[in-house]
Amino acid sequence: MTSDKQDKEVNTMTLNFTHHEGSWDKEPATVDATSSATVVYIRKNIEQFTKTDQQTGEEVTLWGYDEAQISHSDYALYLSEENAADIAYVAIMAGIDL
């Protein structure tokens, strides 16, 4: 199930998040780079909730989260941009001119 598209600007890369719900046994990982050979899943706003099953009337526990999917090569670029931004921030805070 998807809805509520959101975009997050991260330096030059935009991640397109869509809302999902699922019945995972445990909390979904914020980054999943192993379950798919082609994409990396990036998740945020992960919350557990209960819902009444329409067919059985039983309460079920689900996880809701916003998820973006990017290729493994784009994920490597995303990480390098995140690291560059972190380094620039620390340099500014330390008064170092890069």
C-alpha positions in Angstrom: 0.0 0.0 0.0 1.5 3.4 -1.0 0.4 7.0 -0.5 1.6 10.4 0.6 4.6 10.9 -1.6 7.4 13.1 0.1 10.7 14.3 -1.3 13.8 14.9 0.7 16.6 17.0 -0.8 20.0 15.6 0.2 22.7 17.7 -1.4 22.2 17.0 -5.1 20.2 13.7 -4.7 16.4 13.7 -4.1 14.9 10.7 -2.4 11.3 10.0 -3.2 9.5 8.5 -0.2 6.2 6.7 -0.3 4.2 5.4 2.7 4.0 1.6 3.2 2.5 -0.7 5.8 3.6 -4.2 6.5 3.4 -7.0 9.0 7.0 -7.5 9.8 8.0 -9.6 12.8 10.3 -6.9 14.1 10.9 -3.2 13.3 12.1 -2.8 9.7 15.7 -1.6 9.2 16.2 2.1 8.3 18.5 0.9 5.6 18.2 -2.4 3.8 21.0 -3.0 1.3 20.9 -6.8 1.3 17.3 -8.1 0.6 17.4 -6.9 -3.1 20.2 -7.4 -5.7 19.1 -4.2 -7.5 17.9 -1.6 -4.9 18.6 -0.3 -1.5 15.6 0.5 0.7 15.8 3.7 2.9 13.1 4.0 5.5 12.1 6.8 7.9 9.2 7.6 10.3 8.9 3.9 11.3 6.0 3.3 13.7 4.2 0.3 15.0 0.4 0.3 15.2 -2.5 -2.0 15.5 -5.4 -2.4 13.1 -8.6 -4.5 12.9 -8.5 -7.0 10.1 -11.5 -6.4 7.9 -12.1 -10.1 7.2 -11.5 -11.7 10.6 -12.2 -8.8 13.0 -8.9 -9.6 14.8 -6.4 -7.0 15.9 -3.2 -7.2 13.9 0.1 -5.4 14.6 1.6 -3.6 11.6 4.5 -1.3 10.9 4.1 1.9 9.0 7.0 3.7 7.4 8.0 6.0 4.5 10.4 4.3 2.1 12.6 5.3 -0.8 14.2 2.9 -3.2 17.5 3.7 -5.0 20.0 1.6 -6.9 23.1 0.3 -5.1 25.3 2.7 -7.2 23.1 5.7 -6.3 23.2 4.6 -2.6 27.1 4.8 -2.8 26.7 8.3 -4.1 24.1 9.2 -1.5 26.5 8.0 1.3 29.4 10.0 -0.2 27.2 13.1 -0.3 26.1 12.6 3.3 29.7 12.2 4.4 30.8 15.3 2.5 28.0 17.3 4.2 29.0 15.9 7.6 32.7 16.9 7.0 31.7 20.4 5.8 29.5 20.9 8.9 32.3 19.8 11.3 34.8 22.1 9.5 32.4 25.1 9.8 31.8 24.4 13.5 35.6 24.0 14.1 36.4 27.2 12.1 38.4 25.3 9.5 38.3 26.6 6.0 38.1 23.8 3.5 
